[in-house]
Amino acid sequence: MAFTALTRDVCTQDGTGAFNFIASGAILAGQAVEVLASQVSGNTDVRYVIAADSKPSHGFVGVADTTEAKGAMVAVYGPGNIVWSRASGTGVAAGDRLSATANGEFQDVTGASGNSIGIALTTQGTADGLIQILLY
């Protein structure tokens, strides 16, 4: 199932603020993103991110604040922030440790590959899959 962009504010408690990256592909508001590459351009270190894929937790940097096209600047909320995103499938409950999945969604890490990157603060909504997450 494809990720659907959030239509609400992504960040509910700004702990460490957002960092700016360049989107290496289309990124939707609320999607988990990972580092794709970094290159030096003059005196500037340019960092690129892409929506999380099948092994996202190895380079996870946070959750996108807005929907952006390839090449656009995207603000990403990382560890220390409380954000809204979407759960993959069903069964995410408050207190579950989470990892990012394909399409930039989140899942309970029980029996899943990847590193724990946050904790669910709410139980998954049945209709829309929305969950609130403390990123760490």
N, CA, C and O atoms as CSV, one atom per row, in Angstrom:
chain,resi,resn,atom,element,x,y,z
A,1,MET,N,N,0.840,-1.174,0.000
A,1,MET,CA,C,0.000,0.000,0.000
A,1,MET,C,C,0.886,1.239,0.000
A,1,MET,O,O,1.886,1.284,0.717
A,2,ALA,N,N,0.539,2.217,-0.776
A,2,ALA,CA,C,1.334,3.439,-0.876
A,2,ALA,C,C,1.084,4.350,0.321
A,2,ALA,O,O,-0.016,4.393,0.871
A,3,PHE,N,N,2.108,5.060,0.704
A,3,PHE,CA,C,2.015,6.018,1.804
A,3,PHE,C,C,1.139,7.184,1.364
A,3,PHE,O,O,1.247,7.646,0.228
A,4,THR,N,N,0.278,7.660,2.245
A,4,THR,CA,C,-0.564,8.820,1.987
A,4,THR,C,C,-0.060,9.971,2.847
A,4,THR,O,O,0.089,9.822,4.060
A,5,ALA,N,N,0.203,11.114,2.229
A,5,ALA,CA,C,0.722,12.270,2.958
A,5,ALA,C,C,-0.224,12.699,4.061
A,5,ALA,O,O,-1.443,12.630,3.904
A,6,LEU,N,N,0.337,13.142,5.176
A,6,LEU,CA,C,-0.462,13.658,6.274
A,6,LEU,C,C,-1.031,15.016,5.897
A,6,LEU,O,O,-0.388,15.790,5.188
A,7,THR,N,N,-2.225,15.302,6.367
A,7,THR,CA,C,-2.853,16.595,6.107
A,7,THR,C,C,-2.933,17.424,7.386
A,7,THR,O,O,-3.606,18.453,7.421
A,8,ARG,N,N,-2.251,16.979,8.423
A,8,ARG,CA,C,-2.199,17.666,9.709
A,8,ARG,C,C,-0.752,18.060,9.975
A,8,ARG,O,O,0.138,17.646,9.232
A,9,ASP,N,N,-0.494,18.845,11.012
A,9,ASP,CA,C,0.872,19.154,11.399
A,9,ASP,C,C,1.586,17.857,11.750
A,9,ASP,O,O,1.034,17.010,12.453
A,10,VAL,N,N,2.820,17.700,11.258
A,10,VAL,CA,C,3.591,16.489,11.520
A,10,VAL,C,C,4.160,16.521,12.931
A,10,VAL,O,O,4.044,15.540,13.666
A,11,CYS,N,N,4.772,17.633,13.318
A,11,CYS,CA,C,5.439,17.723,14.617
A,11,CYS,C,C,4.479,18.289,15.658
A,11,CYS,O,O,3.906,19.362,15.466
A,12,THR,N,N,4.306,17.554,16.770
A,12,THR,CA,C,3.428,18.028,17.837
A,12,THR,C,C,4.204,18.582,19.020
A,12,THR,O,O,3.662,19.360,19.805
A,13,GLN,N,N,5.456,18.196,19.157
A,13,GLN,CA,C,6.314,18.760,20.191
A,13,GLN,C,C,7.717,18.829,19.639
A,13,GLN,O,O,8.370,17.809,19.418
A,14,ASP,N,N,8.169,20.049,19.420
A,14,ASP,CA,C,9.474,20.297,18.811
A,14,ASP,C,C,10.546,20.226,19.883
A,14,ASP,O,O,10.721,21.163,20.662
A,15,GLY,N,N,11.268,19.103,19.921
A,15,GLY,CA,C,12.314,18.925,20.924
A,15,GLY,C,C,13.654,19.444,20.463
A,15,GLY,O,O,14.328,20.170,21.194
A,16,THR,N,N,14.049,19.079,19.254
A,16,THR,CA,C,15.374,19.466,18.755
A,16,THR,C,C,15.294,20.256,17.462
A,16,THR,O,O,16.324,20.638,16.906
A,17,GLY,N,N,14.094,20.504,16.981
A,17,GLY,CA,C,13.931,21.255,15.737
A,17,GLY,C,C,14.093,20.368,14.520
A,17,GLY,O,O,14.402,19.180,14.621
A,18,ALA,N,N,13.875,20.981,13.365
A,18,ALA,CA,C,13.990,20.254,12.095
A,18,ALA,C,C,15.305,20.616,11.416
A,18,ALA,O,O,15.838,21.711,11.597
A,19,PHE,N,N,15.810,19.680,10.640
A,19,PHE,CA,C,17.018,19.896,9.851
A,19,PHE,C,C,16.630,19.857,8.384
A,19,PHE,O,O,15.709,19.137,8.000
A,20,ASN,N,N,17.330,20.627,7.565
A,20,ASN,CA,C,17.029,20.681,6.139
A,20,ASN,C,C,17.913,19.740,5.346
A,20,ASN,O,O,19.120,19.657,5.571
A,21,PHE,N,N,17.293,19.032,4.412
A,21,PHE,CA,C,17.967,18.116,3.497
A,21,PHE,C,C,17.422,18.374,2.105
A,21,PHE,O,O,16.449,19.111,1.948
A,22,ILE,N,N,18.040,17.775,1.089
A,22,ILE,CA,C,17.530,17.842,-0.269
A,22,ILE,C,C,16.880,16.502,-0.586
A,22,ILE,O,O,17.472,15.448,-0.354
A,23,ALA,N,N,15.674,16.543,-1.112
A,23,ALA,CA,C,14.937,15.324,-1.452
A,23,ALA,C,C,15.523,14.705,-2.716
A,23,ALA,O,O,15.640,15.371,-3.745
A,24,SER,N,N,15.892,13.426,-2.634
A,24,SER,CA,C,16.417,12.710,-3.799
A,24,SER,C,C,15.306,12.060,-4.607
A,24,SER,O,O,15.567,11.451,-5.645
A,25,GLY,N,N,14.112,12.179,-4.157
A,25,GLY,CA,C,12.918,11.675,-4.829
A,25,GLY,C,C,11.736,12.307,-4.131
A,25,GLY,O,O,11.915,13.038,-3.157
A,26,ALA,N,N,10.545,12.044,-4.600
A,26,ALA,CA,C,9.353,12.594,-3.959
A,26,ALA,C,C,9.267,12.087,-2.522
A,26,ALA,O,O,9.435,10.895,-2.264
A,27,ILE,N,N,9.007,12.995,-1.598
A,27,ILE,CA,C,8.857,12.676,-0.179
A,27,ILE,C,C,7.543,13.287,0.285
A,27,ILE,O,O,7.223,14.429,-0.045
A,28,LEU,N,N,6.785,12.510,1.058
A,28,LEU,CA,C,5.480,12.964,1.529
A,28,LEU,C,C,5.528,13.337,3.004
A,28,LEU,O,O,6.284,12.756,3.782
A,29,ALA,N,N,4.706,14.319,3.376
A,29,ALA,CA,C,4.624,14.747,4.775
A,29,ALA,C,C,4.305,13.567,5.665
A,29,ALA,O,O,3.346,12.837,5.419
A,30,GLY,N,N,5.120,13.376,6.715
A,30,GLY,CA,C,4.917,12.295,7.662
A,30,GLY,C,C,5.698,11.033,7.358
A,30,GLY,O,O,5.710,10.108,8.170
A,31,GLN,N,N,6.355,10.974,6.199
A,31,GLN,CA,C,7.124,9.784,5.835
A,31,GLN,C,C,8.453,9.725,6.570
A,31,GLN,O,O,9.116,10.743,6.770
A,32,ALA,N,N,8.834,8.508,6.971
A,32,ALA,CA,C,10.169,8.281,7.520
A,32,ALA,C,C,11.163,8.440,6.369
A,32,ALA,O,O,10.918,7.951,5.266
A,33,VAL,N,N,12.279,9.119,6.620
A,33,VAL,CA,C,13.296,9.308,5.586
A,33,VAL,C,C,14.656,8.843,6.080
A,33,VAL,O,O,14.924,8.818,7.281
A,34,GLU,N,N,15.505,8.476,5.135
A,34,GLU,CA,C,16.846,8.009,5.444
A,34,GLU,C,C,17.849,8.746,4.572
A,34,GLU,O,O,17.497,9.299,3.530
A,35,VAL,N,N,19.095,8.746,5.009
A,35,VAL,CA,C,20.170,9.387,4.253
A,35,VAL,C,C,20.447,8.568,3.009
A,35,VAL,O,O,20.570,7.345,3.076
A,36,LEU,N,N,20.544,9.235,1.885
A,36,LEU,CA,C,20.872,8.563,0.641
A,36,LEU,C,C,22.335,8.813,0.286
A,36,LEU,O,O,23.058,7.885,-0.078
A,37,ALA,N,N,22.765,10.064,0.392
A,37,ALA,CA,C,24.143,10.413,0.042
A,37,ALA,C,C,24.491,11.763,0.638
A,37,ALA,O,O,23.621,12.518,1.074
A,38,SER,N,N,25.759,12.041,0.646
A,38,SER,CA,C,26.260,13.333,1.094
A,38,SER,C,C,27.424,13.702,0.192
A,38,SER,O,O,28.267,12.857,-0.107
A,39,GLN,N,N,27.479,14.934,-0.238
A,39,GLN,CA,C,28.602,15.355,-1.072
A,39,GLN,C,C,28.975,16.788,-0.725
A,39,GLN,O,O,28.133,17.578,-0.296
A,40,VAL,N,N,30.233,17.105,-0.914
A,40,VAL,CA,C,30.711,18.456,-0.652
A,40,VAL,C,C,30.612,19.261,-1.935
A,40,VAL,O,O,31.106,18.843,-2.982
A,41,SER,N,N,29.967,20.421,-1.848
A,41,SER,CA,C,29.828,21.330,-2.981
A,41,SER,C,C,30.392,22.670,-2.537
A,41,SER,O,O,29.732,23.423,-1.821
A,42,GLY,N,N,31.625,22.969,-2.967
A,42,GLY,CA,C,32.303,24.164,-2.482
A,42,GLY,C,C,32.612,23.988,-1.015
A,42,GLY,O,O,33.267,23.018,-0.633
A,43,ASN,N,N,32.157,24.900,-0.192
A,43,ASN,CA,C,32.352,24.790,1.253
A,43,ASN,C,C,31.119,24.229,1.953
A,43,ASN,O,O,31.048,24.243,3.182
A,44,THR,N,N,30.155,23.739,1.193
A,44,THR,CA,C,28.903,23.260,1.762
A,44,THR,C,C,28.803,21.754,1.637
A,44,THR,O,O,29.062,21.191,0.574
A,45,ASP,N,N,28.426,21.104,2.729
A,45,ASP,CA,C,28.180,19.667,2.717
A,45,ASP,C,C,26.692,19.482,2.434
A,45,ASP,O,O,25.849,19.804,3.270
A,46,VAL,N,N,26.378,18.962,1.249
A,46,VAL,CA,C,24.991,18.794,0.827
A,46,VAL,C,C,24.537,17.381,1.168
A,46,VAL,O,O,25.182,16.408,0.775
A,47,ARG,N,N,23.432,17.265,1.896
A,47,ARG,CA,C,22.916,15.954,2.307
A,47,ARG,C,C,21.591,15.676,1.609
A,47,ARG,O,O,20.704,16.527,1.559
A,48,TYR,N,N,21.478,14.462,1.072
A,48,TYR,CA,C,20.278,14.048,0.358
A,48,TYR,C,C,19.536,12.986,1.158
A,48,TYR,O,O,20.154,12.124,1.784
A,49,VAL,N,N,18.216,13.053,1.134
A,49,VAL,CA,C,17.401,12.035,1.793
A,49,VAL,C,C,16.368,11.503,0.811
A,49,VAL,O,O,16.020,12.149,-0.177
A,50,ILE,N,N,15.890,10.300,1.121
A,50,ILE,CA,C,14.849,9.659,0.328
A,50,ILE,C,C,13.916,8.939,1.284
A,50,ILE,O,O,14.307,8.591,2.398
A,51,ALA,N,N,12.684,8.716,0.851
A,51,ALA,CA,C,11.734,7.973,1.687
A,51,ALA,C,C,12.351,6.625,2.046
A,51,ALA,O,O,13.031,6.006,1.228
A,52,ALA,N,N,12.112,6.183,3.260
A,52,ALA,CA,C,12.669,4.915,3.726
A,52,ALA,C,C,12.273,3.780,2.783
A,52,ALA,O,O,11.186,3.781,2.205
A,53,ASP,N,N,13.185,2.806,2.641
A,53,ASP,CA,C,12.900,1.664,1.767
A,53,ASP,C,C,12.937,0.371,2.558
A,53,ASP,O,O,12.604,0.369,3.743
A,54,SER,N,N,13.327,-0.713,1.945
A,54,SER,CA,C,13.253,-2.019,2.607
A,54,SER,C,C,14.236,-2.198,3.752
A,54,SER,O,O,14.029,-3.081,4.584
A,55,LYS,N,N,15.296,-1.401,3.835
A,55,LYS,CA,C,16.244,-1.465,4.961
A,55,LYS,C,C,16.457,-0.059,5.505
A,55,LYS,O,O,17.583,0.437,5.535
A,56,PRO,N,N,15.369,0.586,5.936
A,56,PRO,CA,C,15.437,1.995,6.271
A,56,PRO,C,C,16.170,2.357,7.543
A,56,PRO,O,O,16.781,3.423,7.617
A,57,SER,N,N,16.125,1.502,8.542
A,57,SER,CA,C,16.614,1.920,9.849
A,57,SER,C,C,18.117,2.059,9.933
A,57,SER,O,O,18.629,2.568,10.930
A,58,HIS,N,N,18.835,1.627,8.925
A,58,HIS,CA,C,20.285,1.775,8.942
A,58,HIS,C,C,20.706,3.225,8.736
A,58,HIS,O,O,21.749,3.639,9.242
A,59,GLY,N,N,19.917,4.001,8.003
A,59,GLY,CA,C,20.262,5.398,7.749
A,59,GLY,C,C,19.139,6.341,8.091
A,59,GLY,O,O,19.076,7.446,7.551
A,60,PHE,N,N,18.242,5.932,8.982
A,60,PHE,CA,C,17.088,6.752,9.352
A,60,PHE,C,C,17.534,8.079,9.947
A,60,PHE,O,O,18.402,8.111,10.819
A,61,VAL,N,N,16.938,9.182,9.472
A,61,VAL,CA,C,17.250,10.493,10.045
A,61,VAL,C,C,16.036,11.187,10.638
A,61,VAL,O,O,16.190,12.121,11.426
A,62,GLY,N,N,14.829,10.754,10.281
A,62,GLY,CA,C,13.663,11.394,10.859
A,62,GLY,C,C,12.420,11.264,10.008
A,62,GLY,O,O,12.296,10.365,9.176
A,63,VAL,N,N,11.484,12.204,10.244
A,63,VAL,CA,C,10.199,12.219,9.558
A,63,VAL,C,C,10.044,13.556,8.835
A,63,VAL,O,O,10.277,14.617,9.414
A,64,ALA,N,N,9.647,13.489,7.561
A,64,ALA,CA,C,9.496,14.691,6.737
A,64,ALA,C,C,8.351,15.558,7.234
A,64,ALA,O,O,7.281,15.054,7.575
A,65,ASP,N,N,8.582,16.863,7.274
A,65,ASP,CA,C,7.570,17.806,7.741
A,65,ASP,C,C,6.564,18.151,6.648
A,65,ASP,O,O,5.391,18.392,6.935
A,66,THR,N,N,7.017,18.173,5.403
A,66,THR,CA,C,6.152,18.588,4.297
A,66,THR,C,C,6.341,17.662,3.096
A,66,THR,O,O,7.308,16.903,3.032
A,67,THR,N,N,5.423,17.733,2.166
A,67,THR,CA,C,5.541,16.994,0.905
A,67,THR,C,C,6.406,17.812,-0.041
A,67,THR,O,O,6.141,18.992,-0.272
A,68,GLU,N,N,7.438,17.184,-0.584
A,68,GLU,CA,C,8.368,17.882,-1.475
A,68,GLU,C,C,8.729,17.009,-2.675
A,68,GLU,O,O,8.758,15.783,-2.575
A,69,ALA,N,N,8.998,17.646,-3.795
A,69,ALA,CA,C,9.412,16.957,-5.018
A,69,ALA,C,C,10.923,16.744,-5.012
A,69,ALA,O,O,11.641,17.348,-4.216
A,70,LYS,N,N,11.392,15.892,-5.894
A,70,LYS,CA,C,12.822,15.635,-6.046
A,70,LYS,C,C,13.562,16.953,-6.272
A,70,LYS,O,O,13.148,17.779,-7.085
A,71,GLY,N,N,14.654,17.136,-5.547
A,71,GLY,CA,C,15.482,18.328,-5.681
A,71,GLY,C,C,15.103,19.473,-4.769
A,71,GLY,O,O,15.854,20.443,-4.660
A,72,ALA,N,N,13.968,19.391,-4.114
A,72,ALA,CA,C,13.517,20.450,-3.213
A,72,ALA,C,C,14.100,20.256,-1.813
A,72,ALA,O,O,14.484,19.150,-1.434
A,73,MET,N,N,14.159,21.334,-1.066
A,73,MET,CA,C,14.593,21.288,0.326
A,73,MET,C,C,13.437,20.743,1.166
A,73,MET,O,O,12.292,21.168,1.011
A,74,VAL,N,N,13.746,19.802,2.051
A,74,VAL,CA,C,12.721,19.226,2.919
A,74,VAL,C,C,13.190,19.304,4.364
A,74,VAL,O,O,14.321,18.934,4.679
A,75,ALA,N,N,12.316,19.786,5.242
A,75,ALA,CA,C,12.610,19.835,6.672
A,75,ALA,C,C,12.294,18.467,7.261
A,75,ALA,O,O,11.248,17.885,6.974
A,76,VAL,N,N,13.215,17.954,8.096
A,76,VAL,CA,C,13.068,16.619,8.679
A,76,VAL,C,C,13.215,16.724,10.192
A,76,VAL,O,O,14.207,17.250,10.695
A,77,TYR,N,N,12.207,16.214,10.915
A,77,TYR,CA,C,12.269,16.148,12.367
A,77,TYR,C,C,12.934,14.843,12.768
A,77,TYR,O,O,12.507,13.769,12.345
A,78,GLY,N,N,13.983,14.932,13.586
A,78,GLY,CA,C,14.741,13.763,14.002
A,78,GLY,C,C,14.549,13.436,15.465
A,78,GLY,O,O,13.553,13.839,16.065
A,79,PRO,N,N,15.491,12.710,16.052
A,79,PRO,CA,C,15.404,12.286,17.451
A,79,PRO,C,C,15.118,13.454,18.402
A,79,PRO,O,O,15.626,14.562,18.232
A,80,GLY,N,N,14.294,13.166,19.399
A,80,GLY,CA,C,13.937,14.177,20.391
A,80,GLY,C,C,12.639,14.885,20.084
A,80,GLY,O,O,12.173,15.689,20.891
A,81,ASN,N,N,12.039,14.607,18.933
A,81,ASN,CA,C,10.781,15.239,18.541
A,81,ASN,C,C,9.627,14.247,18.645
A,81,ASN,O,O,9.822,13.037,18.526
A,82,ILE,N,N,8.433,14.770,18.866
A,82,ILE,CA,C,7.215,13.966,18.840
A,82,ILE,C,C,6.494,14.308,17.543
A,82,ILE,O,O,6.185,15.469,17.277
A,83,VAL,N,N,6.229,13.272,16.734
A,83,VAL,CA,C,5.663,13.476,15.402
A,83,VAL,C,C,4.475,12.542,15.159
A,83,VAL,O,O,4.279,11.566,15.883
A,84,TRP,N,N,3.694,12.855,14.136
A,84,TRP,CA,C,2.652,11.978,13.626
A,84,TRP,C,C,3.154,11.313,12.363
A,84,TRP,O,O,3.838,11.943,11.558
A,85,SER,N,N,2.822,10.052,12.182
A,85,SER,CA,C,3.120,9.347,10.942
A,85,SER,C,C,2.074,8.255,10.767
A,85,SER,O,O,1.021,8.281,11.404
A,86,ARG,N,N,2.373,7.300,9.901
A,86,ARG,CA,C,1.437,6.208,9.635
A,86,ARG,C,C,2.065,4.861,9.977
A,86,ARG,O,O,3.266,4.654,9.805
A,87,ALA,N,N,1.233,3.958,10.461
A,87,ALA,CA,C,1.667,2.596,10.757
A,87,ALA,C,C,1.478,1.727,9.523
A,87,ALA,O,O,0.557,1.934,8.734
A,88,SER,N,N,2.358,0.762,9.373
A,88,SER,CA,C,2.259,-0.203,8.287
A,88,SER,C,C,1.423,-1.384,8.773
A,88,SER,O,O,1.763,-2.020,9.771
A,89,GLY,N,N,0.356,-1.668,8.087
A,89,GLY,CA,C,-0.501,-2.778,8.503
A,89,GLY,C,C,-1.301,-2.413,9.732
A,89,GLY,O,O,-1.789,-1.289,9.857
A,90,THR,N,N,-1.436,-3.372,10.646
A,90,THR,CA,C,-2.220,-3.132,11.860
A,90,THR,C,C,-1.429,-3.590,13.082
A,90,THR,O,O,-0.400,-4.253,12.960
A,91,GLY,N,N,-1.915,-3.235,14.225
A,91,GLY,CA,C,-1.345,-3.779,15.447
A,91,GLY,C,C,-0.337,-2.928,16.174
A,91,GLY,O,O,0.279,-3.422,17.119
A,92,VAL,N,N,-0.122,-1.672,15.798
A,92,VAL,CA,C,0.785,-0.813,16.556
A,92,VAL,C,C,0.011,-0.224,17.734
A,92,VAL,O,O,-1.043,0.388,17.559
A,93,ALA,N,N,0.554,-0.420,18.931
A,93,ALA,CA,C,-0.097,0.063,20.146
A,93,ALA,C,C,0.829,1.005,20.899
A,93,ALA,O,O,2.047,0.959,20.727
A,94,ALA,N,N,0.252,1.850,21.726
A,94,ALA,CA,C,1.041,2.756,22.561
A,94,ALA,C,C,2.052,1.934,23.362
A,94,ALA,O,O,1.703,0.917,23.961
A,95,GLY,N,N,3.295,2.381,23.364
A,95,GLY,CA,C,4.364,1.689,24.077
A,95,GLY,C,C,5.211,0.784,23.206
A,95,GLY,O,O,6.288,0.362,23.626
A,96,ASP,N,N,4.747,0.471,21.986
A,96,ASP,CA,C,5.530,-0.377,21.080
A,96,ASP,C,C,6.779,0.352,20.604
A,96,ASP,O,O,6.737,1.543,20.295
A,97,ARG,N,N,7.899,-0.380,20.548
A,97,ARG,CA,C,9.109,0.147,19.915
A,97,ARG,C,C,8.929,-0.003,18.411
A,97,ARG,O,O,8.424,-1.024,17.944
A,98,LEU,N,N,9.341,1.012,17.647
A,98,LEU,CA,C,9.048,1.052,16.220
A,98,LEU,C,C,10.299,1.122,15.354
A,98,LEU,O,O,11.340,1.636,15.765
A,99,SER,N,N,10.163,0.589,14.143
A,99,SER,CA,C,11.179,0.760,13.105
A,99,SER,C,C,10.457,1.240,11.855
A,99,SER,O,O,9.244,1.072,11.724
A,100,ALA,N,N,11.209,1.837,10.939
A,100,ALA,CA,C,10.628,2.283,9.675
A,100,ALA,C,C,10.548,1.105,8.714
A,100,ALA,O,O,11.347,0.172,8.792
A,101,THR,N,N,9.576,1.157,7.804
A,101,THR,CA,C,9.361,0.086,6.838
A,101,THR,C,C,9.435,0.645,5.422
A,101,THR,O,O,9.716,1.826,5.214
A,102,ALA,N,N,9.177,-0.224,4.464
A,102,ALA,CA,C,9.049,0.223,3.077
A,102,ALA,C,C,7.941,1.271,3.013
A,102,ALA,O,O,6.975,1.205,3.773
A,103,ASN,N,N,8.077,2.209,2.129
A,103,ASN,CA,C,7.120,3.312,1.934
A,103,ASN,C,C,7.182,4.373,3.022
A,103,ASN,O,O,6.379,5.306,3.009
A,104,GLY,N,N,8.129,4.255,3.979
A,104,GLY,CA,C,8.275,5.289,4.991
A,104,GLY,C,C,7.258,5.234,6.103
A,104,GLY,O,O,7.022,6.236,6.777
A,105,GLU,N,N,6.648,4.072,6.307
A,105,GLU,CA,C,5.717,3.882,7.417
A,105,GLU,C,C,6.473,3.303,8.609
A,105,GLU,O,O,7.684,3.092,8.541
A,106,PHE,N,N,5.745,3.045,9.711
A,106,PHE,CA,C,6.354,2.495,10.914
A,106,PHE,C,C,5.674,1.188,11.292
A,106,PHE,O,O,4.494,0.981,11.010
A,107,GLN,N,N,6.452,0.291,11.948
A,107,GLN,CA,C,5.918,-0.986,12.431
A,107,GLN,C,C,6.528,-1.311,13.780
A,107,GLN,O,O,7.579,-0.786,14.148
A,108,ASP,N,N,5.849,-2.187,14.511
A,108,ASP,CA,C,6.370,-2.706,15.776
A,108,ASP,C,C,7.627,-3.512,15.440
A,108,ASP,O,O,7.615,-4.293,14.489
A,109,VAL,N,N,8.703,-3.339,16.200
A,109,VAL,CA,C,9.954,-4.042,15.880
A,109,VAL,C,C,9.931,-5.514,16.258
A,109,VAL,O,O,10.841,-6.248,15.873
A,110,THR,N,N,8.934,-5.972,16.992
A,110,THR,CA,C,8.862,-7.380,17.363
A,110,THR,C,C,8.847,-8.234,16.099
A,110,THR,O,O,7.920,-8.135,15.294
A,111,GLY,N,N,9.854,-9.060,15.924
A,111,GLY,CA,C,9.935,-9.940,14.768
A,111,GLY,C,C,10.298,-9.239,13.475
A,111,GLY,O,O,10.275,-9.868,12.418
A,112,ALA,N,N,10.631,-7.967,13.521
A,112,ALA,CA,C,10.979,-7.223,12.303
A,112,ALA,C,C,12.466,-6.941,12.268
A,112,ALA,O,O,13.130,-6.916,13.304
A,113,SER,N,N,12.983,-6.729,11.074
A,113,SER,CA,C,14.383,-6.335,10.956
A,113,SER,C,C,14.481,-4.826,11.120
A,113,SER,O,O,13.483,-4.116,10.996
A,114,GLY,N,N,15.664,-4.346,11.393
A,114,GLY,CA,C,15.861,-2.912,11.549
A,114,GLY,C,C,15.999,-2.521,13.007
A,114,GLY,O,O,15.662,-3.281,13.915
A,115,ASN,N,N,16.497,-1.333,13.203
A,115,ASN,CA,C,16.716,-0.814,14.549
A,115,ASN,C,C,15.479,-0.094,15.054
A,115,ASN,O,O,14.717,0.474,14.271
A,116,SER,N,N,15.283,-0.119,16.365
A,116,SER,CA,C,14.207,0.646,16.974
A,116,SER,C,C,14.572,2.122,16.882
A,116,SER,O,O,15.658,2.525,17.298
A,117,ILE,N,N,13.663,2.927,16.336
A,117,ILE,CA,C,13.960,4.349,16.127
A,117,ILE,C,C,12.952,5.269,16.803
A,117,ILE,O,O,13.036,6.492,16.687
A,118,GLY,N,N,11.997,4.666,17.511
A,118,GLY,CA,C,11.012,5.475,18.205
A,118,GLY,C,C,10.067,4.604,19.007
A,118,GLY,O,O,10.097,3.376,18.922
A,119,ILE,N,N,9.226,5.268,19.790
A,119,ILE,CA,C,8.229,4.554,20.586
A,119,ILE,C,C,6.863,5.158,20.285
A,119,ILE,O,O,6.712,6.379,20.235
A,120,ALA,N,N,5.864,4.291,20.085
A,120,ALA,CA,C,4.501,4.745,19.815
A,120,ALA,C,C,3.910,5.350,21.080
A,120,ALA,O,O,3.948,4.736,22.146
A,121,LEU,N,N,3.365,6.551,20.959
A,121,LEU,CA,C,2.722,7.212,22.094
A,121,LEU,C,C,1.212,7.028,22.057
A,121,LEU,O,O,0.530,7.264,23.054
A,122,THR,N,N,0.688,6.605,20.905
A,122,THR,CA,C,-0.738,6.345,20.756
A,122,THR,C,C,-0.927,4.996,20.085
A,122,THR,O,O,-0.010,4.469,19.455
A,123,THR,N,N,-2.107,4.452,20.226
A,123,THR,CA,C,-2.464,3.233,19.504
A,123,THR,C,C,-2.935,3.634,18.115
A,123,THR,O,O,-3.613,4.646,17.935
A,124,GLN,N,N,-2.562,2.825,17.147
A,124,GLN,CA,C,-2.875,3.118,15.747
A,124,GLN,C,C,-4.358,3.331,15.529
A,124,GLN,O,O,-5.188,2.548,15.991
A,125,GLY,N,N,-4.686,4.418,14.808
A,125,GLY,CA,C,-6.074,4.663,14.417
A,125,GLY,C,C,-6.506,3.609,13.409
A,125,GLY,O,O,-5.730,3.242,12.527
A,126,THR,N,N,-7.701,3.131,13.526
A,126,THR,CA,C,-8.141,2.033,12.665
A,126,THR,C,C,-8.341,2.455,11.222
A,126,THR,O,O,-7.992,1.695,10.319
A,127,ALA,N,N,-8.882,3.621,10.970
A,127,ALA,CA,C,-9.191,4.018,9.598
A,127,ALA,C,C,-8.002,4.605,8.855
A,127,ALA,O,O,-7.802,4.309,7.677
A,128,ASP,N,N,-7.214,5.429,9.525
A,128,ASP,CA,C,-6.170,6.165,8.815
A,128,ASP,C,C,-4.751,5.707,9.127
A,128,ASP,O,O,-3.812,6.164,8.475
A,129,GLY,N,N,-4.562,4.815,10.108
A,129,GLY,CA,C,-3.229,4.324,10.441
A,129,GLY,C,C,-2.351,5.330,11.157
A,129,GLY,O,O,-1.156,5.085,11.322
A,130,LEU,N,N,-2.908,6.463,11.593
A,130,LEU,CA,C,-2.101,7.489,12.245
A,130,LEU,C,C,-1.603,7.035,13.612
A,130,LEU,O,O,-2.341,6.433,14.393
A,131,ILE,N,N,-0.339,7.335,13.884
A,131,ILE,CA,C,0.247,7.095,15.204
A,131,ILE,C,C,1.127,8.275,15.574
A,131,ILE,O,O,1.716,8.927,14.711
A,132,GLN,N,N,1.206,8.537,16.864
A,132,GLN,CA,C,2.102,9.573,17.368
A,132,GLN,C,C,3.335,8.871,17.899
A,132,GLN,O,O,3.230,7.862,18.597
A,133,ILE,N,N,4.517,9.408,17.567
A,133,ILE,CA,C,5.780,8.729,17.846
A,133,ILE,C,C,6.762,9.691,18.508
A,133,ILE,O,O,6.911,10.835,18.080
A,134,LEU,N,N,7.432,9.208,19.562
A,134,LEU,CA,C,8.590,9.911,20.114
A,134,LEU,C,C,9.801,9.306,19.427
A,134,LEU,O,O,10.110,8.132,19.632
A,135,LEU,N,N,10.492,10.100,18.611
A,135,LEU,CA,C,11.672,9.612,17.895
A,135,LEU,C,C,12.880,9.637,18.799
A,135,LEU,O,O,13.072,10.576,19.571
A,136,TYR,N,N,13.720,8.571,18.698
A,136,TYR,CA,C,14.982,8.552,19.452
A,136,TYR,C,C,16.083,7.951,18.636
A,136,TYR,O,O,17.216,7.852,19.106
